[in-house]
């Protein structure tokens, strides 16, 4: 009994697992109420995720940008900031990579790294604007960063339409092959799924996140300023500079997500009618992961896997997209609501404990 309680109530693994089960059960109830077969729906979801090498590869591709945006949000959270402008930083990363990928012709060993660095810097600088306004003018980063999302959208569209767009089209030419970062050798093995090096870079960023924040002096200062700016100032830390630095690093993570969507997936940039949504999904991923690097990775796998696999529920079980979103939302709700999950588990555990006492 003690082992069971330790696993399912006190464990950081057991609670999320129980939350996923509760979310799926609630989703099944919703589907039954709508007259749909939940078993067929969930079977179709699993088949969509693991039915073929192509599906596995595309699921990984869908998960990758969520890792970047989740890390961006989580990093800012850990340093006391709410970076709700990840969406704009993601788009600026795309634009920076496109400018270099389309506008320059260089050897591959210079072209691809320069495109990646430029896109990352575009994202970092865009986030740094919100950090500067917070540090120098006291502007709340939530307000400034969310407004910068729309400025990023229209600025990106202006740059593409004015300098890069193909004649008579709403997109840029393809980036040069020397800047492409798709993994051609793996694409063939995965049924032509759009696999790219960004997935490996995302895993590296998870490690960098942890090392930077918890294993360096700079990381200690970033966390200290986030926990208590007044105490950090009293200790002699540069609070204003640290705020800008925190947002800049957060923006780099977001910008990298945009970079690899261009260089690894699409190979060109369009005049966008709306934002992509990866930045806002990154907020959910960060919250699901408890703002920890490994948690963000697992949260991105859950969120991205459900989002990609949900198409199988629609096609395989004829479940309407509206109900599919309810199912996904219910899983995320229970995963994010640890207190509710414990509330459901504790009565069961109490009864088990009472029966054990009676038996003794």
WOURDA-V357218 format. One record per pair of residues at least 4 apart in sequence whose ideal C-beta (glycine too) atoms are under 7 Angstrom apart, sorted by the first residue. I is the first residue (numbers start at 1). J is the second residue. Records with the same first field share a line. If there is no record, write none. Layout:
BEGIN
I: J  J
END
This chain:
BEGIN
1: 5  352  353  356
2: 6
3: 7
4: 8
5: 9  10  349
6: 10  11
7: 11  14
8: 14  18  345
9: 14  342  345  349
11: 15
13: 17
14: 18
15: 19  338  341  342
16: 20  335
17: 21
18: 22  341  345
19: 23  334  335  341
20: 24  331  335
21: 25
22: 26  334  341  344
23: 27  330  331  333  334  335
24: 28  42  331
25: 29
26: 30  330
27: 31  326  327  330  331
28: 32  38
29: 33
30: 34  323  326  327
31: 36  38  41  319  323
32: 38
34: 323
36: 41  317  319  323
37: 41  317
38: 42
39: 43
40: 44  316  317
41: 45  313  317  319
42: 46
43: 47
44: 48  312  313  316  317
45: 49  309  310  312  313
46: 50
47: 51  312  316
48: 55  308  309  311  312
49: 55  59  305  308  309
50: 55  56
51: 55
52: 191
53: 57  189  190  191  193
54: 58  190  191  192  193
55: 59
56: 60  190
57: 61  190  191  193  195
58: 62  193  194  308
59: 63  304  305  308
60: 64  195  199
61: 193  194  195  265
62: 304  307  308
63: 67  300  301  304  305
64: 198  199  202  260
65: 69  257  261  278
66: 70  278  281  282  285  300  303  304
67: 71  202  296  297  300
68: 72  202  205  253  254  256  257
69: 73  86  90  254  257  278  279  281  282  285
70: 74  282  285  286  289  296  299  300
71: 75  205  206  209  253  293  296
72: 76  83  86  89  250  251  253  254  282
73: 77  83  86  282  283  286
74: 78  286  289  291  296
75: 79  209  249  250  253
76: 81  82  83  246  247  250
77: 82  286  291
78: 213  223  226  291
79: 222  223  225  226  246
80: 225  226  227
81: 141  226  246  247
82: 141  142
83: 127  141  145  247  250
84: 142  145  146  283
85: 89  127  130  145  146  148  149
86: 90  254  279  282
87: 91  149  275  276  278  279  280
88: 92  126  148  149  151  152
89: 93  123  126  127  251  254  255
90: 94  123  254  257  258  276  278  279
91: 95  152  153  156  258  276
92: 96  122  123  126  152  156  255  258
93: 97  119  120  122  123  254  255  256  257  258  259
94: 98  119  156  258  259  261  262  269
95: 99  122  156  159  269
96: 100  118  119  121  122  255
97: 101  115  116  118  119  258  259  262  263
98: 102  164  172  175  262  269
99: 103  118
100: 104  114  115  118  179
101: 115  175  176  179  262  263
102: 164  172  173  175
104: 111
105: 176
106: 110  111  114  178
107: 111  178
108: 112  178
110: 114
111: 115  176  178  179
112: 116  178  179  181  263
113: 117
114: 118
115: 119  179  259  263
116: 120  259
117: 121
118: 122
119: 123  255  256  258  259
120: 124  252  255  256  259
121: 125
122: 126  255
123: 127  251  252  254  255  258
124: 128  248  249  251  252  255
125: 129
126: 148  152  251
127: 131  247  248  250  251  254
128: 132  244  247  248  251
129: 133  148
130: 134  141  144  145  148  247
131: 135  243  244  246  247  248
132: 136  244
133: 137  139  144
134: 139  141  243
135: 240  243  244
136: 240
139: 143  144
140: 144
141: 145  247
142: 146
143: 147
144: 148
147: 151
148: 152
149: 153  275
150: 154
151: 155
152: 156
153: 157  272  275
154: 158
155: 159
156: 160  272
157: 161  271  272
158: 162
159: 163  164
160: 164  165  172  269  271
161: 165  271
164: 172
165: 169  170  171  172  271
166: 171  172  173
170: 270  271
171: 268  269  270
172: 268  269
173: 268
174: 267  268
175: 179  180  262  263  267  268
179: 263
180: 263  267
181: 196  197  198  260  263  264
182: 187  194  195  196  264
183: 187  195  196  197
186: 190  195
187: 192  193  195
190: 195
194: 265
196: 260  264  265
197: 201  264
198: 202  260  264
199: 203
200: 204
201: 205  256  260
202: 206
204: 208
205: 209  253  256
206: 210  293  294  297
207: 211
208: 212
209: 213  293
210: 214  293
211: 215  216
212: 216  218  219
213: 219  222  223
214: 219
215: 219
217: 221
218: 222
219: 223
220: 224
221: 225  237  242
222: 226  242  246
223: 227
224: 228  232  237
225: 229  232  237  239  242  243
228: 232
229: 233  239
230: 234
231: 235
232: 237  239
233: 237  239
237: 242
238: 242
239: 243
240: 244
241: 245
242: 246
243: 247
244: 248
245: 249
246: 250
247: 251
248: 252
250: 254
251: 255
252: 256
254: 279
255: 259
256: 260
257: 261  278
258: 262
259: 263
260: 264
261: 265  266
262: 266  269
277: 281
278: 282
281: 285  303
282: 286
283: 287
284: 288  303  332
285: 289  296  299  300  303
286: 291  296
287: 336
288: 299  302  303  332  335  336
289: 295  296  298  299
290: 295
292: 296
293: 297
294: 298
295: 299
296: 300
297: 301
298: 302
299: 303
300: 304
301: 305
302: 306
303: 307  332
304: 308
305: 309
306: 310  328  331
307: 328
310: 314  324  328
311: 315
312: 316
313: 317  319  324
314: 319  321  324
319: 323  324
321: 325
322: 326
323: 327
324: 328
325: 329
326: 330
327: 331
328: 332
329: 333
330: 334
331: 335
332: 336
333: 337
334: 340  341
337: 341
338: 342
339: 343
340: 344
341: 345
342: 346
345: 349
346: 350
347: 351
348: 352
349: 353
350: 354
351: 355
352: 356
353: 357
354: 358
355: 359
356: 360
END
